[in-house]
Amino acid sequence: MFKRLAVILILLILAGALAACGGAANTGSAPAESKPGDSAQASGKAANVILGAYTTPREAYGKIIPLFKEEWKKKTGQEVNFEESYLGSGAQSRAIAEGFEADVAALSLEADIIRLEKASLITHNWREVGAKGMVSTSIVVFGVRKGNPLGIKDWADLAKPGIEILTPNPKTSGGAMWNILALYGAAKRGFVEGVPKDDDTAAQAFLLAVLKNVKVMDKGARESITNYEQGVGEVIITYENEILVGQKGGQDYEMVIPRSTLLIVNPVAVIDGYVDKHGTREAAEAFVNFLFTRPAQEIFAEYGLRSVDPDVAKATADRYPPVEDLFTIDYFGGWSKATPDFFGDTGIYNQVISGVQGLPQ
């Protein structure tokens, strides 16, 4: 009798252990399986949405995501959990293309979304969502130390010998690509003292002079500003929102807006290849749509990003001064042309950086 009870007790313990490990009792029929493409919402399960983003809007998403989760719960009764990954835009885009299964990509520039289209991971027309797929904007600016001790006023000042500059690495950072194009564009458009307008040779010489002053190239814009906050360098070329977020957090560096600079536009898109695999399309699409609502756009504006909502942009105009010569990526023929022309193997940036020792080639 004692042995029989002991056997029963052991079987009960094993059954409990299997349940704890996710095992199922053998009832004579196979358990239901979750198939790729099944909707988490339809099944009543919580949706697990993976966000793959570039580094700079981390704080904004930290406030937007809880608002969306609350709204989605009220609307559908479904819980939504988020896994968030933040990398330099180029690095994040390549990670997704190579198998990081993000449901939503929020990146710095269109070229990094195009990479996912070419990989057949995005198959819908993402430009039809919101403001042509662009969820926020910014501009390229400089950060300088308190009191601007070097008297930095415009691009030409960055070429002065001995100035220590920070800007990220274009091979991993979308922000770095914006920075290089802003610098080059301002020179070619005639807004850099000593550089003739429409002179490519002179613009390349100016780019070389500035790059020779670069002290560190970090992987992403956020790493770059963190390095700057730790006392490295005298000037940083970065997103306007990075400076504003830092100042909001108590940093005492100052911002200089050059006379001529580039408008940064930041895309967001659902990754079709992964949401269908995970069964998260409804929640992921709803989240992307939510990013264009007024509450979300107000949060972007709160954290230094210029809103794509006209009403929010008007309400926050006093925070974002106009630029004398604000140009767009179209000046370079769009990303489809700018990417190979500047960042391809024989592109302008790679030709120029080859003449700079101590920086990533």
MODAMO-V727765 format. One line per field, one symbol per residue. phi: phi as a letter, one per 20 degrees, with the letter a starting at -180 (. if undefined). burial: + if it has 16 or more other ideal C-beta (glycine too) atoms within 10 Angstrom, else -. Layout:
phi=???
burial=???
//
This chain:
phi=.fffffffffffffffffffenfcfeencfffdeegnfefffenefededddceffegffffefgfffgffffffdnefcddddccbggffffffffepfefecdddebggffggfffemeddeeffeelelneeacbcecddcfgnlfemfcbggffefgnfeddbfeffcdfgffgffffffffffendcgndffmdfffffffgfffffefebdefbfffffffffeoendcceafgffffffffeofdfddddffcbdfecdecbfegfefffemdggfffffffffefggffffgffdneffeegfffffdgfecffdgcdddffgennffeffffddfgdfgffffffedendge
burial=--------------------------------------+++-----+++++++++++-+++--++--++-++-----+-+-+---++++++++++++--++++++++++++++++++---++---+--+++-+++++++++++++----+-+-++++++---+-+++++++++++++++++++++++++-++--+------+++-++++++++++++++++++++-++----++++++++++++++------+-++++-+++++++++++++++++-+++++++++++-++++--++++++++++++++--+---+---+--+---+-+--+--+--++--++---+++--++--+-----
//
